[in-house]
Amino acid sequence: MSRLPDRAPFQLSLLGSFSLIGPHGPIDLGNKKLCALLAFVACATSEPPSRETLTTLLWGTHFDAQARHNLRQALTRLRRALGEDVFINNDHTLALRPGVFHCDAIRFESLIRADSREARKVAVDLYQGAFLADIVVPEDAWTDWVTARRQHLENLAVDALIRLGEEEEARDAPAQAMAFANRAVAINDLREDGHRLILRSLVAVGRQAEARHHHDQLAARLQHDLNVEPDAMTTALVADTAAMPAQTPTLMPVLGSSMPSPHGMRPSIAVLPFRNLDGNPHDDYFADGIAEDIVVSLAGLRELFVISRRSTLAYRGREVDPCAAGRALGVRYILEGSVRRSTTSLRISAQLCETETGASLWGERLDVALGDLFEVQDRIVHNIVAGIVPNVRTAELERALRTQPTNFTAYDHTLRALNSFNHLDRPTFLSTRDHLGKAMEAAPGFATPAAWAAFWHVIWIGQGWSDNPREDANRAAALATKAVDLDRHDALALAIYGHLRSFLFHDYDSALVYFDRALAACPGSSWAWTLSSATLSYIGRGSDAIRRAEHGLRLSPHDRSLFLYLPLIIAHYSNGTYGDAAKWGGLCVAENPTFSAPHRYLVAALAAAERLNEARDVAARLMKLEPNFRLNIYERTLQPFRQPETKARHMEHLRQAGLPP
């Protein structure tokens, strides 16, 4: 029997996307019903749920015997992933062992009940999004429970934010009051008490015209969504400013949002309901579940602006003209698909269309054997999502290349930069920095170009081009910090910050914290998985590093970025599997002979494998790329390994290949 390790407890995050972090890092349970089961039991703090409750919740549409069997299987898989002692159970109930899990939702409610200002501030910072936003289980009992729980926690968060804002208002701090109010209406933009706090704050600082404009926006939203007018208390706040003309505000453009329009920063996409072609209405839930999971996965990647599922439900069961749907939804891309079941298999088809011309950019047809439908669903969603982003990126790049530079958006500049990232000749790489600078200037609130600008400095230093590596490292850190501040849930920004903390500053512990945050924000981020692999290699966890790098490549098999291969080379070298390190190093060097970093690890791997003639040939090519490369400087600055024995081994392998001291 395996027992829980004597380490820190498990961290269970349910506010926003589900995430589970154990003593050794993020844990991927691999199945949404396992996540749902763990979440429900963790939230059952008053009394342990019965097994009958659990089967009804998650397998209510199954026969009783099958439902009980599924529950037993789910518990076996959870114990295998987490340890035998996580549960206290008997034949009738199930509970988590006290002190083993720290759950953010439970902590959030505890802080709210404490009813103090400081506790409320901590609580609202814990609220990172709707409760279990990415867990969809098509069972009525689950939907009823999660909807009620989600609404309850949302109300607590909004109430706390408004109360904090009112406390700031009482202290005559309208700017701070408005900040809390903006956060409240970002969660629920129909809460008039939150909007009233914004209006009072605007009037308090003399911004009456903006208050009037905000009131008009609110009135339009209430009329559209609820067919009601603002109440008298709300309207009274701007009655004295009615004679002033409404004008476009400069500091608060859209109901509390300070961000530029996402359509100007990212390509927009709508995922239409997948059609159920076999005619069996009981299979509708499976088709709906696939579309819902694709929406959640795409939204987590932060590269696309994804229309909500609620906005696309009108297209369920209909043949759709992509151009008409694109105009109606205001999106540039449409994903549509269908599901057909036979007695032994499922056939899933998906098609990505560009809505201006109706052209099909990419299609996928998958035939999968019937099994655990939710495992099948996860595999289908993974394959489809992996094909969407690179094809959208290619289409957007072609669009940017046809666009006049005077009409570039921030996203166009970012795409131009990414296109030249893989061309590591110095003049082209300098133009990459220029495009990122223009992107940041065009959209100061857009996190992506700031994150890539930080990564640009990492490569600039790693290529040996920097005249002042320390100063450039500090610039990289400042840019990465800016990106994270702009979007705390941007997995790319978090991962790049973690990578530069590790690679440039050798601050491995901080790096791992940021990688954990990146993977919690978006478990499907290939960059978070691959970049974190490098840091695990640096601290001696080679086998874990290999798994992460391989997983990252599986998540993005169509991404041809040369940087995604490098962590796998480092991981195999750290793990002592030198032949595999040499294989991947050779592939990376062949794909881009101007990228110097893989040359260093290929030299070391070949020397370690006693292939010294090949190692010396690669070392000679490295010296042409970096004529000033010296082992003593490399050891003091960019040599990444923390463990003394690994560091010594690495330096010795480089010396054996004849690199200059």
Helices and strands as residue ranges (DSSP letters): E 10-13, E 19-22, E 25-26, H 32-43, H 51-59, H 64-82, G 84-86, E 87-89, E 94-96, E 101-103, H 104-114, H 117-126, H 140-170, H 174-187, H 192-204, H 208-226, H 232-236, G 239-241, G 262-264, E 268-271, E 275-276, G 281-283, H 284-301, E 305-306, G 309-315, H 322-329, E 333-341, E 345-354, E 360-369, H 373-402, G 405-407, H 410-421, H 426-442, H 447-462, H 469-486, H 491-503, H 508-521, H 526-538, H 542-555, G 562-564, H 566-575, H 578-591, H 596-608, H 612-625, H 631-636, H 644-656
